[in-house]
């Protein structure tokens, strides 16, 4: 099995990449200030208005461990059922989280397992094998919701260091065998480099046909390069967070995700369509910076959009 994903081609013949917007979940989960539910809802609405079509909107986890996600149900109820063409995603870590998510109108369920023992113990209080066994059961109980299994710290762990590719491949095989619709490879602490991304994709592809998705943090300024490498290797679904907001509560110094607008710029210059309006996503970053009271790491929000001009003869 080669697991190759076919490029998405638009009506005009251009290539397309799908950006999954994770700003309302991963982008906010590590903030020290409490974000009101109404502001989270406005963020989601602004992101949809900017062109986002798949969005992580909530994390159904224990509020004591991730306080920013304590209002998950309230957020989903406030945004309501997704409009046509839009898909809302809820993240879960265990059966209790799945039950909570299924009681809402989210369209997709994102299950998470750490590829290393150290991270998975910190994140879920169990070994990767135990968590994956639970996910295998839950995948069959997700009703008609689309499912993703995200393999966190796939490229390196803050506790255990190097993560063997074989550990990631084994988890991917199990996810595929249990019926996952998608497998996301997560660079949770931003240590991956393009050659590593390419090698990982090739190995996972050799083992399963399930479509892949990339989740890259920009902790060490490699996320844009890693996203480009993943796309060149055939991955056509990538996570991004407005403004580059985000971080993992269970990974020390795991700063923001790759900024949505930075990937929009990258792919626009490559001639690849994203469906995201660059002016409106930058405007949303400015709004979010005002809300959080701080500057976000997005390069494009700071430098601005650029298009080369033709020389005058």
C-alpha contacts under 8 A as a table, 3 or more apart, distances in Angstrom:
res1	aa1	res2	aa2	distance
1	X	205	X	7.30
1	X	206	X	5.80
1	X	207	X	6.47
1	X	208	X	6.18
1	X	209	X	6.13
2	X	205	X	5.30
2	X	206	X	5.03
2	X	207	X	7.36
2	X	208	X	7.03
2	X	209	X	6.30
3	X	205	X	4.71
3	X	206	X	6.71
3	X	207	X	7.74
3	X	208	X	5.68
3	X	209	X	3.55
3	X	210	X	6.21
3	X	211	X	6.81
4	X	205	X	6.84
4	X	209	X	7.01
4	X	211	X	7.66
4	X	234	X	6.66
5	X	211	X	6.24
5	X	212	X	7.82
5	X	234	X	5.79
5	X	235	X	6.52
5	X	236	X	7.25
6	X	234	X	7.17
7	X	15	X	6.60
7	X	16	X	7.04
7	X	17	X	7.89
7	X	234	X	7.00
7	X	236	X	6.60
8	X	15	X	5.76
8	X	16	X	5.11
8	X	17	X	6.87
8	X	236	X	7.47
9	X	12	X	7.90
9	X	13	X	5.59
9	X	14	X	5.50
9	X	15	X	4.57
9	X	16	X	5.74
10	X	13	X	5.13
10	X	14	X	5.22
10	X	15	X	6.15
10	X	16	X	6.43
10	X	273	X	7.83
11	X	14	X	7.36
14	X	271	X	6.98
14	X	272	X	6.31
14	X	273	X	6.69
15	X	271	X	7.14
15	X	272	X	4.88
15	X	273	X	6.04
16	X	236	X	7.53
16	X	272	X	5.14
16	X	273	X	4.45
16	X	274	X	5.84
17	X	231	X	7.95
17	X	236	X	4.89
17	X	237	X	6.00
17	X	238	X	7.57
17	X	272	X	6.70
17	X	273	X	6.29
17	X	274	X	5.45
18	X	236	X	6.12
18	X	237	X	4.76
18	X	238	X	6.36
18	X	274	X	5.99
19	X	52	X	7.34
19	X	54	X	7.37
19	X	237	X	5.88
19	X	238	X	4.99
19	X	239	X	5.54
19	X	240	X	6.33
19	X	260	X	7.69
19	X	274	X	6.77
20	X	52	X	7.29
20	X	53	X	7.36
20	X	54	X	5.05
20	X	55	X	5.61
20	X	56	X	7.41
20	X	237	X	7.01
20	X	238	X	5.97
20	X	239	X	4.56
20	X	240	X	6.09
21	X	24	X	7.77
21	X	47	X	7.88
21	X	52	X	6.47
21	X	53	X	7.99
21	X	54	X	6.28
21	X	55	X	4.64
21	X	56	X	6.26
21	X	239	X	6.00
21	X	240	X	5.24
21	X	241	X	5.54
21	X	242	X	7.24
21	X	260	X	7.29
22	X	25	X	5.52
22	X	26	X	5.45
22	X	27	X	6.28
22	X	55	X	5.88
22	X	56	X	4.86
22	X	57	X	7.26
22	X	239	X	6.51
22	X	240	X	5.93
22	X	241	X	5.04
22	X	242	X	7.73
23	X	26	X	5.61
23	X	27	X	3.98
23	X	28	X	6.55
23	X	56	X	7.36
23	X	240	X	7.29
23	X	241	X	4.25
23	X	242	X	5.40
23	X	244	X	7.94
23	X	245	X	6.41
23	X	246	X	7.05
24	X	27	X	5.63
24	X	28	X	5.88
24	X	40	X	6.47
24	X	43	X	6.83
24	X	44	X	6.49
24	X	55	X	7.81
24	X	56	X	6.41
24	X	57	X	5.26
24	X	58	X	7.00
25	X	28	X	5.54
25	X	29	X	5.91
25	X	56	X	5.74
25	X	57	X	5.42
25	X	58	X	5.24
25	X	59	X	6.40
25	X	69	X	7.63
26	X	29	X	5.40
26	X	30	X	7.65
26	X	56	X	7.88
26	X	241	X	7.56
26	X	245	X	7.75
26	X	246	X	5.32
26	X	247	X	6.62
26	X	248	X	7.47
26	X	257	X	8.00
27	X	30	X	7.38
27	X	241	X	6.05
27	X	242	X	7.57
27	X	244	X	7.44
27	X	245	X	4.49
27	X	246	X	3.55
27	X	247	X	6.73
27	X	256	X	7.32
27	X	257	X	7.43
28	X	31	X	5.57
28	X	35	X	7.96
28	X	68	X	6.87
28	X	245	X	7.04
28	X	246	X	5.84
29	X	66	X	6.56
29	X	67	X	7.64
29	X	68	X	5.21
29	X	69	X	6.41
29	X	246	X	6.88
29	X	247	X	7.31
29	X	248	X	7.48
29	X	249	X	7.48
30	X	66	X	7.67
30	X	68	X	7.22
30	X	246	X	6.40
30	X	247	X	5.74
30	X	248	X	6.28
30	X	249	X	5.63
31	X	34	X	7.35
31	X	68	X	7.19
31	X	246	X	7.81
33	X	292	X	7.76
34	X	68	X	6.38
35	X	39	X	6.63
35	X	40	X	6.92
35	X	68	X	7.01
36	X	39	X	5.37
36	X	40	X	6.57
37	X	40	X	5.11
37	X	41	X	6.26
37	X	71	X	6.83
37	X	74	X	7.06
37	X	75	X	5.94
38	X	41	X	5.09
38	X	42	X	6.21
38	X	75	X	7.79
39	X	42	X	4.96
39	X	43	X	6.12
40	X	43	X	5.03
40	X	44	X	6.33
40	X	75	X	6.99
41	X	44	X	5.14
41	X	45	X	6.23
41	X	75	X	6.20
41	X	78	X	6.82
41	X	79	X	6.09
42	X	45	X	5.00
42	X	46	X	6.04
43	X	46	X	5.10
43	X	47	X	6.17
43	X	284	X	7.59
43	X	288	X	7.64
44	X	47	X	5.10
44	X	48	X	6.22
44	X	55	X	7.87
44	X	57	X	7.16
44	X	79	X	7.89
45	X	48	X	5.14
45	X	49	X	6.10
45	X	79	X	7.85
46	X	49	X	4.92
46	X	50	X	6.20
46	X	284	X	6.51
47	X	50	X	4.97
47	X	51	X	6.54
47	X	52	X	5.65
47	X	281	X	6.95
47	X	284	X	7.19
48	X	51	X	5.19
48	X	52	X	4.77
48	X	53	X	6.51
48	X	86	X	7.90
49	X	52	X	7.24
49	X	280	X	7.69
50	X	276	X	5.76
50	X	277	X	5.30
50	X	278	X	7.70
50	X	280	X	5.12
50	X	281	X	5.57
51	X	275	X	5.68
51	X	276	X	4.48
51	X	277	X	6.11
52	X	55	X	6.82
52	X	86	X	7.80
52	X	275	X	7.31
52	X	276	X	6.23
53	X	85	X	6.59
53	X	86	X	4.64
53	X	87	X	6.15
54	X	86	X	5.96
54	X	87	X	4.77
54	X	88	X	6.05
54	X	89	X	7.26
55	X	87	X	6.39
55	X	88	X	5.17
55	X	89	X	5.84
56	X	88	X	5.93
56	X	89	X	4.40
56	X	90	X	5.92
56	X	91	X	7.46
57	X	75	X	7.59
57	X	76	X	7.16
57	X	88	X	6.19
57	X	89	X	5.88
57	X	90	X	6.15
58	X	69	X	6.51
58	X	72	X	5.12
58	X	73	X	7.90
58	X	75	X	7.23
58	X	76	X	7.26
58	X	89	X	7.14
58	X	90	X	5.09
58	X	91	X	6.44
59	X	69	X	5.79
59	X	72	X	6.19
59	X	90	X	5.54
59	X	91	X	4.52
59	X	92	X	6.15
60	X	69	X	7.07
60	X	70	X	7.89
60	X	72	X	6.13
60	X	90	X	6.85
60	X	91	X	5.96
60	X	92	X	5.25
60	X	93	X	7.60
60	X	97	X	4.89
60	X	98	X	7.42
60	X	100	X	6.61
60	X	101	X	6.43
61	X	65	X	7.44
61	X	66	X	6.83
61	X	69	X	7.13
61	X	70	X	7.70
61	X	91	X	7.92
61	X	92	X	6.29
61	X	93	X	6.60
61	X	97	X	5.82
62	X	65	X	5.49
62	X	66	X	6.40
62	X	67	X	7.85
62	X	70	X	7.35
63	X	66	X	5.11
63	X	67	X	4.62
63	X	68	X	7.43
63	X	69	X	6.33
63	X	70	X	4.60
64	X	67	X	5.65
66	X	69	X	5.80
66	X	70	X	7.10
66	X	249	X	7.51
67	X	70	X	5.25
68	X	71	X	7.48
69	X	72	X	5.46
71	X	74	X	5.16
71	X	75	X	6.16
72	X	75	X	5.26
72	X	76	X	6.36
73	X	76	X	5.21
73	X	77	X	5.97
73	X	100	X	7.75
73	X	101	X	7.86
73	X	104	X	6.80
74	X	77	X	5.14
74	X	78	X	5.99
75	X	78	X	5.12
75	X	79	X	6.31
76	X	79	X	5.33
76	X	80	X	6.03
76	X	81	X	7.99
76	X	104	X	6.80
76	X	105	X	6.98
76	X	106	X	7.08
77	X	80	X	5.03
77	X	81	X	7.88
77	X	104	X	7.10
77	X	105	X	7.56
79	X	82	X	7.61
80	X	105	X	7.13
81	X	105	X	5.58
81	X	106	X	7.27
82	X	85	X	7.97
82	X	86	X	5.65
82	X	87	X	6.02
82	X	88	X	6.41
82	X	105	X	7.81
82	X	106	X	7.70
82	X	107	X	7.67
83	X	86	X	5.50
83	X	87	X	7.90
87	X	106	X	7.58
87	X	107	X	5.66
87	X	108	X	7.11
88	X	106	X	5.18
88	X	107	X	5.27
88	X	108	X	6.29
89	X	106	X	5.67
89	X	107	X	5.94
89	X	108	X	4.56
89	X	109	X	5.76
89	X	110	X	6.81
90	X	101	X	6.46
90	X	106	X	6.18
90	X	107	X	7.92
90	X	108	X	6.26
90	X	109	X	5.16
90	X	110	X	6.05
91	X	109	X	5.86
91	X	110	X	4.57
91	X	111	X	6.04
91	X	112	X	7.58
92	X	95	X	7.96
92	X	97	X	5.00
92	X	98	X	5.79
92	X	101	X	7.52
92	X	109	X	7.03
92	X	110	X	6.18
92	X	111	X	5.33
92	X	112	X	6.94
93	X	97	X	6.17
93	X	98	X	7.65
93	X	111	X	6.01
93	X	112	X	5.94
93	X	113	X	7.82
93	X	124	X	6.90
94	X	97	X	5.27
94	X	98	X	6.32
94	X	131	X	7.94
94	X	134	X	7.20
94	X	135	X	7.53
95	X	98	X	4.94
95	X	99	X	6.19
95	X	134	X	7.71
95	X	138	X	6.91
96	X	99	X	5.20
96	X	100	X	6.35
97	X	100	X	5.11
97	X	101	X	6.17
98	X	101	X	5.01
98	X	102	X	6.02
98	X	109	X	7.88
98	X	138	X	7.61
98	X	142	X	7.59
99	X	102	X	5.19
99	X	103	X	6.32
100	X	103	X	5.27
100	X	104	X	6.98
101	X	104	X	5.41
101	X	105	X	7.79
101	X	106	X	6.86
101	X	109	X	7.58
102	X	105	X	7.21
102	X	106	X	7.40
102	X	142	X	7.32
102	X	143	X	7.98
106	X	109	X	7.53
107	X	145	X	5.57
107	X	146	X	6.64
108	X	145	X	5.04
108	X	146	X	4.60
108	X	147	X	5.73
108	X	148	X	7.74
109	X	142	X	7.52
109	X	145	X	6.52
109	X	146	X	6.29
109	X	147	X	4.96
109	X	148	X	6.35
110	X	147	X	5.88
110	X	148	X	4.70
110	X	149	X	5.82
110	X	150	X	6.81
111	X	135	X	6.86
111	X	147	X	7.51
111	X	148	X	6.08
111	X	149	X	4.76
111	X	150	X	6.05
112	X	149	X	5.72
112	X	150	X	4.76
112	X	151	X	6.08
112	X	152	X	6.85
113	X	120	X	6.60
113	X	128	X	6.26
113	X	131	X	6.29
113	X	132	X	6.43
113	X	149	X	7.41
113	X	150	X	6.35
113	X	151	X	5.19
113	X	152	X	6.03
114	X	117	X	7.16
114	X	119	X	5.94
114	X	120	X	4.61
114	X	123	X	7.76
114	X	128	X	5.98
114	X	151	X	5.57
114	X	152	X	4.53
114	X	153	X	6.07
114	X	154	X	7.50
115	X	119	X	7.63
115	X	120	X	7.18
115	X	128	X	6.39
115	X	151	X	5.99
115	X	152	X	5.91
115	X	153	X	5.88
115	X	154	X	5.63
115	X	163	X	7.03
115	X	167	X	6.29
115	X	168	X	5.85
115	X	171	X	7.53
116	X	119	X	5.62
116	X	120	X	6.15
116	X	128	X	6.69
116	X	153	X	7.04
116	X	154	X	7.98
116	X	157	X	6.65
116	X	160	X	6.80
116	X	163	X	6.49
116	X	167	X	7.86
117	X	120	X	5.23
117	X	121	X	5.93
117	X	126	X	7.85
117	X	127	X	5.37
117	X	128	X	5.95
117	X	160	X	7.54
118	X	121	X	5.36
118	X	122	X	6.42
118	X	157	X	7.59
118	X	159	X	5.37
118	X	160	X	5.87
119	X	122	X	5.08
119	X	123	X	5.99
119	X	153	X	7.50
119	X	157	X	6.58
119	X	158	X	7.24
119	X	159	X	6.44
119	X	160	X	7.74
119	X	250	X	7.33
119	X	251	X	7.47
120	X	123	X	4.93
120	X	124	X	5.43
120	X	125	X	6.54
120	X	126	X	6.18
120	X	127	X	5.99
120	X	128	X	5.94
121	X	124	X	5.43
121	X	125	X	4.12
121	X	126	X	4.77
121	X	127	X	5.90
121	X	128	X	7.96
122	X	125	X	5.74
122	X	250	X	6.04
123	X	250	X	5.82
124	X	131	X	7.55
126	X	130	X	6.14
126	X	131	X	6.35
127	X	130	X	5.30
127	X	131	X	6.33
128	X	131	X	5.13
128	X	132	X	5.90
129	X	132	X	5.14
129	X	133	X	6.07
130	X	133	X	5.15
130	X	134	X	6.43
131	X	134	X	5.16
131	X	135	X	6.22
132	X	135	X	4.87
132	X	136	X	6.07
132	X	171	X	7.22
132	X	174	X	7.69
132	X	175	X	7.83
133	X	136	X	5.13
133	X	137	X	6.57
134	X	137	X	5.20
134	X	138	X	6.21
135	X	138	X	4.85
135	X	139	X	5.94
135	X	175	X	7.92
136	X	139	X	5.40
136	X	140	X	7.11
136	X	174	X	7.40
136	X	175	X	6.71
136	X	178	X	5.31
137	X	140	X	5.74
137	X	141	X	6.95
137	X	178	X	7.77
138	X	141	X	4.92
138	X	142	X	6.27
139	X	142	X	5.54
139	X	147	X	7.22
139	X	178	X	6.42
139	X	179	X	6.55
139	X	180	X	6.64
140	X	143	X	7.48
140	X	178	X	7.22
140	X	179	X	7.36
142	X	145	X	5.84
142	X	147	X	7.62
146	X	181	X	6.40
147	X	180	X	5.48
147	X	181	X	5.26
147	X	182	X	6.49
148	X	180	X	5.80
148	X	181	X	5.85
148	X	182	X	4.61
148	X	183	X	5.54
148	X	184	X	6.89
149	X	175	X	6.58
149	X	180	X	6.50
149	X	182	X	6.45
149	X	183	X	4.97
149	X	184	X	6.13
150	X	183	X	5.80
150	X	184	X	4.40
150	X	185	X	6.04
150	X	186	X	6.62
151	X	154	X	6.01
151	X	168	X	7.09
151	X	171	X	7.52
151	X	172	X	7.80
151	X	183	X	7.42
151	X	184	X	6.08
151	X	185	X	5.29
151	X	186	X	5.76
152	X	185	X	6.61
152	X	186	X	4.62
152	X	187	X	6.63
152	X	188	X	5.91
153	X	156	X	5.21
153	X	157	X	5.29
153	X	163	X	7.64
153	X	186	X	5.72
153	X	187	X	5.33
153	X	188	X	4.98
153	X	189	X	6.82
154	X	157	X	7.69
154	X	163	X	6.51
154	X	165	X	7.72
154	X	168	X	6.13
154	X	185	X	6.07
154	X	186	X	5.56
154	X	187	X	5.92
154	X	188	X	7.64
155	X	162	X	7.20
155	X	163	X	6.15
155	X	186	X	7.32
155	X	187	X	5.52
155	X	188	X	7.97
155	X	191	X	6.72
155	X	192	X	5.61
155	X	196	X	7.62
155	X	197	X	7.92
156	X	160	X	7.84
156	X	161	X	5.62
156	X	162	X	4.95
156	X	163	X	5.25
156	X	187	X	7.17
156	X	188	X	7.95
156	X	189	X	7.22
156	X	191	X	6.34
156	X	192	X	7.31
157	X	160	X	5.31
157	X	161	X	4.77
157	X	162	X	6.37
157	X	163	X	6.62
157	X	189	X	7.17
158	X	161	X	5.93
158	X	189	X	7.12
158	X	251	X	6.23
158	X	252	X	6.95
160	X	163	X	7.43
163	X	167	X	7.07
163	X	168	X	7.89
164	X	167	X	5.44
164	X	168	X	7.05
165	X	168	X	5.23
165	X	169	X	6.18
165	X	200	X	6.54
165	X	203	X	7.59
166	X	169	X	4.96
166	X	170	X	6.02
167	X	170	X	5.24
167	X	171	X	6.45
168	X	171	X	5.26
168	X	172	X	6.17
168	X	204	X	7.70
169	X	172	X	4.97
169	X	173	X	6.11
169	X	203	X	6.97
169	X	204	X	5.35
169	X	207	X	7.03
170	X	173	X	5.17
170	X	174	X	6.35
171	X	174	X	5.11
171	X	175	X	6.14
172	X	175	X	5.02
172	X	176	X	6.09
172	X	183	X	6.86
172	X	204	X	6.91
172	X	207	X	7.97
172	X	208	X	7.34
173	X	176	X	5.16
173	X	177	X	6.05
173	X	207	X	6.52
173	X	208	X	6.21
174	X	177	X	5.02
174	X	178	X	6.19
175	X	178	X	5.22
175	X	179	X	6.52
175	X	180	X	5.56
175	X	183	X	7.46
176	X	179	X	5.26
176	X	180	X	5.30
176	X	181	X	7.63
176	X	183	X	7.89
176	X	208	X	6.68
176	X	209	X	7.89
176	X	210	X	6.21
177	X	180	X	7.55
180	X	183	X	7.05
180	X	210	X	7.50
181	X	210	X	6.47
181	X	211	X	7.19
182	X	210	X	5.72
182	X	211	X	5.12
182	X	212	X	5.83
182	X	213	X	7.07
183	X	210	X	6.68
183	X	211	X	6.38
183	X	212	X	4.97
183	X	213	X	6.06
184	X	212	X	5.64
184	X	213	X	4.34
184	X	214	X	5.48
184	X	215	X	6.66
185	X	212	X	7.36
185	X	213	X	6.28
185	X	214	X	5.18
185	X	215	X	5.99
186	X	214	X	6.28
186	X	215	X	4.58
186	X	216	X	6.11
187	X	190	X	5.32
187	X	191	X	6.74
187	X	192	X	6.39
187	X	215	X	6.04
187	X	216	X	4.90
187	X	217	X	5.97
188	X	215	X	7.57
188	X	216	X	6.77
188	X	217	X	6.00
188	X	248	X	7.27
188	X	251	X	7.71
188	X	254	X	6.81
189	X	217	X	6.27
189	X	219	X	6.56
189	X	251	X	6.78
189	X	253	X	7.45
189	X	254	X	4.62
189	X	255	X	7.29
190	X	216	X	6.46
190	X	217	X	4.54
190	X	218	X	5.44
190	X	219	X	4.75
190	X	220	X	5.94
190	X	221	X	7.96
190	X	222	X	7.24
190	X	223	X	7.09
190	X	254	X	6.91
190	X	255	X	7.95
191	X	219	X	7.36
191	X	220	X	6.64
191	X	222	X	7.73
192	X	196	X	6.25
192	X	197	X	6.69
192	X	222	X	7.14
192	X	223	X	7.98
192	X	226	X	7.25
193	X	196	X	5.41
193	X	197	X	6.32
193	X	222	X	6.34
193	X	225	X	7.56
193	X	226	X	6.06
194	X	197	X	4.97
194	X	198	X	6.18
194	X	222	X	7.98
194	X	225	X	6.26
194	X	226	X	4.77
194	X	229	X	5.45
194	X	230	X	7.73
195	X	198	X	5.19
195	X	199	X	6.22
195	X	229	X	7.75
196	X	199	X	5.11
196	X	200	X	6.06
197	X	200	X	5.17
197	X	201	X	6.18
197	X	226	X	6.46
197	X	229	X	6.78
197	X	230	X	6.41
198	X	201	X	5.25
198	X	202	X	6.21
198	X	229	X	6.38
198	X	230	X	6.38
198	X	233	X	6.27
199	X	202	X	5.17
199	X	203	X	6.26
200	X	203	X	5.21
200	X	204	X	6.18
201	X	204	X	5.24
201	X	205	X	5.87
201	X	230	X	7.50
201	X	233	X	7.21
202	X	205	X	5.11
202	X	206	X	6.17
202	X	233	X	7.91
203	X	206	X	5.20
203	X	207	X	6.70
204	X	207	X	5.24
204	X	208	X	6.31
205	X	208	X	5.36
205	X	209	X	6.37
206	X	209	X	7.96
211	X	235	X	7.81
212	X	235	X	5.96
212	X	236	X	7.79
212	X	237	X	7.11
213	X	235	X	6.17
213	X	236	X	7.04
213	X	237	X	4.82
213	X	238	X	5.43
213	X	239	X	7.44
214	X	227	X	7.21
214	X	230	X	7.06
214	X	235	X	7.21
214	X	237	X	6.54
214	X	238	X	4.71
214	X	239	X	6.12
215	X	238	X	6.09
215	X	239	X	4.97
215	X	240	X	7.34
215	X	257	X	7.90
216	X	223	X	5.32
216	X	226	X	7.14
216	X	227	X	7.08
216	X	239	X	7.15
216	X	240	X	7.78
216	X	257	X	6.15
216	X	258	X	6.16
217	X	222	X	7.94
217	X	223	X	5.66
217	X	254	X	7.62
217	X	255	X	7.06
217	X	256	X	5.82
217	X	257	X	4.03
217	X	258	X	5.35
218	X	221	X	4.86
218	X	222	X	5.73
218	X	223	X	4.61
218	X	224	X	7.57
218	X	244	X	7.95
218	X	255	X	7.08
218	X	256	X	6.05
218	X	257	X	5.56
218	X	258	X	5.20
219	X	222	X	7.53
219	X	223	X	7.86
219	X	253	X	7.88
219	X	254	X	6.25
219	X	255	X	5.23
219	X	256	X	6.44
219	X	257	X	7.71
220	X	223	X	7.79
221	X	224	X	7.53
222	X	225	X	5.40
222	X	226	X	6.04
223	X	226	X	4.93
223	X	227	X	6.00
223	X	257	X	7.86
223	X	258	X	5.72
224	X	227	X	5.06
224	X	228	X	6.24
224	X	258	X	6.78
224	X	262	X	7.36
224	X	263	X	6.62
224	X	266	X	7.68
225	X	228	X	5.13
225	X	229	X	6.20
226	X	229	X	4.98
226	X	230	X	6.11
227	X	230	X	5.07
227	X	231	X	6.20
227	X	238	X	7.18
227	X	263	X	7.86
228	X	231	X	5.13
228	X	232	X	6.13
229	X	232	X	5.09
229	X	233	X	6.14
230	X	233	X	4.99
230	X	234	X	6.43
230	X	235	X	5.35
230	X	236	X	7.95
231	X	234	X	5.02
231	X	235	X	4.71
231	X	236	X	5.78
232	X	235	X	7.26
235	X	238	X	7.54
239	X	258	X	7.90
240	X	244	X	7.39
240	X	257	X	6.27
240	X	258	X	5.40
240	X	259	X	5.64
240	X	260	X	4.75
240	X	263	X	7.59
241	X	244	X	5.10
241	X	245	X	5.84
241	X	246	X	7.26
241	X	257	X	5.81
241	X	258	X	6.18
241	X	259	X	5.08
241	X	260	X	5.10
242	X	245	X	6.21
242	X	259	X	5.41
242	X	260	X	4.91
242	X	261	X	6.82
242	X	281	X	7.02
242	X	284	X	7.38
242	X	285	X	5.93
243	X	259	X	4.91
243	X	260	X	6.49
243	X	261	X	6.98
243	X	282	X	7.54
243	X	285	X	5.00
243	X	288	X	7.94
243	X	296	X	5.49
243	X	297	X	6.25
243	X	298	X	4.80
243	X	301	X	7.13
244	X	256	X	5.26
244	X	257	X	5.07
244	X	258	X	5.08
244	X	259	X	3.66
244	X	260	X	6.77
244	X	296	X	6.27
244	X	297	X	5.49
244	X	298	X	5.29
245	X	256	X	5.03
245	X	257	X	6.17
245	X	259	X	7.18
245	X	296	X	6.22
245	X	297	X	7.21
246	X	255	X	6.36
246	X	256	X	4.24
246	X	257	X	5.70
247	X	253	X	7.99
247	X	254	X	5.32
247	X	255	X	4.61
247	X	256	X	4.87
247	X	257	X	6.80
248	X	251	X	5.40
248	X	252	X	7.67
248	X	254	X	5.78
248	X	255	X	7.29
249	X	252	X	7.38
251	X	254	X	5.53
256	X	259	X	7.99
256	X	297	X	7.51
258	X	262	X	7.24
258	X	263	X	7.50
258	X	298	X	7.83
259	X	262	X	5.18
259	X	263	X	6.59
259	X	297	X	7.51
259	X	298	X	5.36
259	X	299	X	7.92
260	X	263	X	5.35
260	X	264	X	6.20
260	X	281	X	7.66
261	X	264	X	4.80
261	X	265	X	6.10
261	X	278	X	6.40
261	X	281	X	6.38
261	X	282	X	6.63
261	X	298	X	7.27
261	X	300	X	6.29
261	X	301	X	7.38
262	X	265	X	5.20
262	X	266	X	6.23
262	X	298	X	6.59
262	X	299	X	6.49
262	X	300	X	5.63
263	X	266	X	4.88
263	X	267	X	6.08
264	X	267	X	5.40
264	X	268	X	5.91
264	X	274	X	6.41
264	X	276	X	6.84
264	X	278	X	6.90
265	X	268	X	5.07
265	X	269	X	6.18
265	X	278	X	7.72
265	X	300	X	7.60
265	X	305	X	7.40
266	X	269	X	5.45
266	X	270	X	6.35
267	X	270	X	4.78
267	X	271	X	6.13
267	X	272	X	4.87
267	X	273	X	6.67
267	X	274	X	7.22
268	X	271	X	5.11
268	X	272	X	5.46
268	X	273	X	6.26
268	X	274	X	7.60
269	X	272	X	7.46
276	X	281	X	7.24
277	X	280	X	5.47
277	X	281	X	6.20
278	X	281	X	5.23
278	X	282	X	6.14
278	X	305	X	7.83
279	X	282	X	5.30
279	X	283	X	6.10
280	X	283	X	4.86
280	X	284	X	6.12
281	X	284	X	4.95
281	X	285	X	6.29
282	X	285	X	4.95
282	X	286	X	6.37
282	X	300	X	7.81
282	X	301	X	5.69
283	X	286	X	5.14
283	X	287	X	6.32
284	X	287	X	4.96
284	X	288	X	6.10
285	X	288	X	5.02
285	X	289	X	6.09
285	X	296	X	7.67
285	X	301	X	7.18
286	X	289	X	5.10
286	X	290	X	6.37
286	X	301	X	7.80
287	X	290	X	5.21
287	X	291	X	6.30
288	X	291	X	4.88
288	X	292	X	6.08
289	X	292	X	5.16
289	X	293	X	5.67
289	X	294	X	5.34
289	X	295	X	5.55
289	X	296	X	6.34
290	X	293	X	5.02
290	X	294	X	6.84
298	X	301	X	5.40
298	X	302	X	6.67
299	X	302	X	5.28
299	X	303	X	6.03
299	X	304	X	7.94
300	X	303	X	5.02
300	X	304	X	4.98
300	X	305	X	6.26
301	X	304	X	5.53
301	X	305	X	7.99
